């Protein structure tokens, strides 16, 4: 695995589970200012930074006409492309 893997890389390797990704999306949707989110195996991600640094996700979440489903998909994409830290 890469030295600085994305959440998606960790997901493919089954280090981070679907439930972890879904919980991260839920946490962001409940509070878009969420910062530290801890994945099951000791990986940490800043949810607000993940979304704000991914242009499509940032624009989609801010779009008042975007459906809830589309916003959740955008947040999921940003989370999967982010690079979590190990505390």
C-alpha positions, 0 to 999 in steps of 0.5 A: 500500500502507498505510504500516504494512502487515501481513504479509498485505498484503505477502504479497498484494503479493508482497513477502513470498512463501509460502516466507517465511511458511512459514519463519516458521511453521516457525521459531516452531514450532521455537522459540516464544521466537523473536524476530527473523525476517527476511523476504526483502525486508528486513522483520523480525517478532518471532514470539513477540510476533506470536503472544502479541499475537493472542489466538486464536493464543496460546490455541491454541498453549498448548492441549495438546489442539490438533492440530499442524495447528491450532497451525500455522494459528494461528501463520500467522494471527498472523504474517499479521496482524502488522505487520513492521518495516523494519530 
